[in-house]
Amino acid sequence: MNRPLRIALVAHPRHPIAEPFKGGMEAHSFHLARGLMARGHDVTLFAAGDSDPAFTIDSLLPVHYDRDYPWENTNPHPELYTVLDKAFGAARHRIFSGHYDIVHNNSLHRFVMQEAKRTGLPCVTSLHVPPFDAIHGVVRDTLSDTHHVTVTSARQNISWWGQAIPPESMVVHNGIDMACWPFSAAGGDHAIWCGRITRNKGPHLAIAAAKRANMSLRLFGYLEDKTYFDQEIAPELGEAITYGGVLEGAALSNEMQRAALLLFTPCWDEPFGLIAVEAMASGLPVASFDQGAAREIIGETAGRYAAPGDVDGLALAIREASRIDRSLPRYRAEAFYSRETMIDNYEAIYRRVMAASSCVREGERPYETLML
């Protein structure tokens, strides 16, 4: 862009924006902040207070809320909604004070979008979830020339809007730092599965398919649902099926490079699938359920597919994916999912909404012309 921007980046405070990431939303906010800062922009991260101190943090909550309100125990929970409403109610005045040139909203809270509509200040909301009722109406009602939304895949855009996609809703694929995921031309003879250990991510199905394909499997990820793990994952562990806990970036990258392929087993309409992109960057072919945006993101050259929930089909996909040349997944990751491409796309959208905002005049910043 022509000049550095002051950017308010609003994250979802369920988990810290810090490594090791608990999920794709946290990873996206982290890499987006880093990428914008690398371009020279002044980024304030509105997030849980225990996020990475390398960022300039404006705390939505002192610590991430999943510590006190674990999702599997408290969702839905009226007290949690009250806590979040209070946190975002206080923060919206800081976010939309006029100090920032642009607000990039990665949270799931209605107050940010409603305040964007009320003030007319430039805002971009990135949607990382399906169109559940609590948020769909707010998104629809707050779209404007100065409030655009992004989705992570064309499949997600259709799930939000059907065939009547508004011009304010655009696809921006998530991007990764390719240097953090070095390519390995050769791997081992085992598969890898990474993600939150919870039923809708399907690790139990990955285990079953790996066994039928006679392939060893190493699982890694944050243990979100302990009851599920104890009942359906732990009894399957042994010499061929192992669980290695949560790994940080470099350690996970090393595990990726040593694997033969990634098993990707979403049991819901996954809007993107960041772990698949990280695996492809490392050179891993992907055996996946054809669910959500999986085929769109992984493509035909880097993956093989089974019908959703089809364990026998996934076992066949494992055998077929293991024969894919590892240079093909890396090529696809580099071509479509670099952090630089993602930042380029977001900067273009920032320019678009800023140009439409009555608060932006040539040579002026919003914080110089408007104080709310």
Helices and strands as residue ranges (DSSP letters): E 6-10, H 24-38, E 42-48, E 56-61, G 65-67, H 71-74, H 78-95, E 102-105, H 110-119, E 123-127, H 133-142, E 147-151, H 154-161, E 169-171, G 178-180, E 191-194, G 199-201, H 203-212, E 217-220, H 226-228, I 229-233, G 234-236, E 241-243, H 249-258, E 261-264, H 274-281, E 286-289, H 294-302, E 303-306, H 311-321, H 327-336, H 339-356, H 366-369
